[in-house]
Structures are given as C-alpha cells and as structure tokens.
Amino acid sequence: MVNNQQLLNERLARMTAAERADYEEAYERAGLALRLAELFYEARTAAGLTQAELARRMGTTQPTIARIEGGGRMPTIDMLERLAAAVGQRLEISLTA
C-alpha cells in the first residue's frame, strides 16, 4: 500500500524546477497562513471573544475572521494591528534565521 509521503515524493520527482519552486512557495505560504490562523484563534479565545465580537472590535465581518482562522485568508499587517488592539495586546514582528 502506498502512503501519502510516497505519493508526494513521486509527484515532486515529476515536477520541473519551476513547478517545484512554485510548490515550495505555496507550501511556505500555507504554513504561514496556518500559523497566523492559530494566532488569531488563540488571541480571540484568550480574550473570551466570539468571532462576531472580535469582528466588531476590528471593524470587519465575522466571515472574514472565520476565513482567517481557517487558514483561507492571509491577514494584512493592518489586520494584525487591529487584532492586537481588539484583544488588548501589542503587535511585534521579528525576523529569525
């Protein structure tokens, strides 16, 4: 029986260099979107807010918050700043190696 990792390896082996670069970029973006989704969820729940309450505080809609928390939308820096203000925190951004 073939497992998911074997299927992925076979698919990656068939990709051109350009396709592989596109795949790796999309994979990294998806990882970032999921980390930011978790950040939104954790901040909201720690503040004891529903998605609708957070949306009101941020000046957006509940479906927007749901898309971000589901990893389907990448929040902007402005949205991250509004999130921090809405939950009484401060936004810090750093780069690491």
C-alpha positions as CSV (number, residue, x, y, z in Angstrom):
1,M,0.0,0.0,0.0
2,V,1.3,3.4,-0.9
3,N,1.2,6.1,1.8
4,N,0.8,9.9,1.4
5,Q,4.5,10.6,1.7
6,Q,5.3,8.2,-1.1
7,L,2.7,9.8,-3.4
8,L,4.1,13.2,-2.6
9,N,7.6,12.2,-3.3
10,E,6.6,10.7,-6.7
11,R,4.7,13.8,-7.6
12,L,7.6,16.1,-6.6
13,A,10.0,13.9,-8.6
14,R,7.9,14.5,-11.8
15,M,7.9,18.3,-11.3
16,T,10.1,20.7,-13.3
17,A,12.3,23.0,-11.4
18,A,9.9,25.9,-11.9
19,E,6.9,23.8,-10.8
20,R,8.9,22.7,-7.7
21,A,9.7,26.3,-6.9
22,D,6.1,27.2,-7.2
23,Y,5.1,24.3,-5.0
24,E,7.6,25.2,-2.3
25,E,6.5,28.8,-2.3
26,A,2.8,27.8,-1.9
27,Y,3.8,25.3,0.8
28,E,5.6,28.0,2.8
29,R,2.6,30.5,2.3
30,A,0.2,27.8,3.5
31,G,2.3,27.2,6.6
32,L,2.4,30.9,7.3
33,A,-1.4,31.2,6.8
34,L,-1.9,28.4,9.3
35,R,0.4,29.9,11.9
36,L,-1.5,33.2,11.6
37,A,-4.8,31.4,11.8
38,E,-3.7,29.9,15.0
39,L,-2.5,33.3,16.3
40,F,-5.9,34.8,15.6
41,Y,-7.8,31.9,17.2
42,E,-5.6,31.9,20.3
43,A,-5.8,35.7,20.8
44,R,-9.6,35.7,20.3
45,T,-10.3,32.8,22.7
46,A,-7.8,34.0,25.3
47,A,-9.7,37.3,25.3
48,G,-13.0,35.4,25.7
49,L,-14.4,36.7,22.4
50,T,-16.6,35.1,19.8
51,Q,-15.7,35.6,16.1
52,A,-18.6,38.1,15.8
53,E,-17.3,40.1,18.8
54,L,-13.8,40.2,17.5
55,A,-15.0,41.3,14.1
56,R,-17.0,44.2,15.6
57,R,-13.9,45.3,17.6
58,M,-11.8,45.1,14.5
59,G,-14.3,46.8,12.1
60,T,-14.7,43.7,9.9
61,T,-17.1,40.9,9.5
62,Q,-17.4,37.5,11.2
63,P,-17.0,35.6,7.9
64,T,-13.6,37.4,7.5
65,I,-12.5,36.3,10.9
66,A,-13.7,32.7,10.1
67,R,-11.7,32.7,6.8
68,I,-8.5,33.9,8.6
69,E,-8.9,31.4,11.4
70,G,-9.5,28.6,8.9
71,G,-6.3,29.5,7.0
72,G,-8.2,30.6,3.9
73,R,-7.2,34.2,4.1
74,M,-3.9,35.8,4.8
75,P,-4.3,38.8,7.2
76,T,-2.6,42.0,6.4
77,I,-0.3,43.9,8.8
78,D,-3.2,46.3,9.3
79,M,-5.5,43.4,10.3
80,L,-2.8,42.1,12.7
81,E,-2.6,45.6,14.3
82,R,-6.4,45.7,14.7
83,L,-6.4,42.2,16.2
84,A,-3.8,43.3,18.8
85,A,-5.8,46.4,19.7
86,A,-9.0,44.4,19.8
87,V,-7.6,41.9,22.4
88,G,-5.6,44.4,24.4
89,Q,-2.2,43.3,23.1
90,R,0.7,44.8,21.2
91,L,1.9,43.6,17.8
92,E,5.5,42.7,17.5
93,I,7.1,41.4,14.3
94,S,10.6,39.9,14.1
95,L,12.8,38.0,11.7
96,T,14.7,34.9,12.7
97,A,17.2,32.7,11.0
